Amino acid sequence: MEFIAYEGEKFVIEWYFDENSECEVLEYFETLNEISQNKLFYLLKRIGDFGIISDKTKFRNEGDLLFAFKPQPHRFLCF
C-alpha cells in the first residue's frame, strides 16, 4: 500500500488510509479523468516543493488545522 502522493523539498503529502486500510479520497481520485488528476498533482507538487499555494481558489485554510486542495470542480481535504 502506497501512502505517499507526492514527496517534495518542503513537504511530503500522503494519502490517508483508515483502520480498514481503505482510502476513500484515493478511490475517488482514481475515478477522475486524467485532466482532473493532473490538476490535483500540480497542486500537490506546488505545495510539496514550495510549501505554499497563495491562490485561495486553489488551496485554503478551512479552520481547525483542516485545509483544502481545490482543483476545480473538485475539493480534497487535508490536515
Summary of the structure (lengths in Angstrom):
residues: 79
radius of gyration: 12.2
end to end distance: 20.2
largest distance: 34.9
contacts: 181
relative contact order: 0.18
helix: 32%
strand: 24%
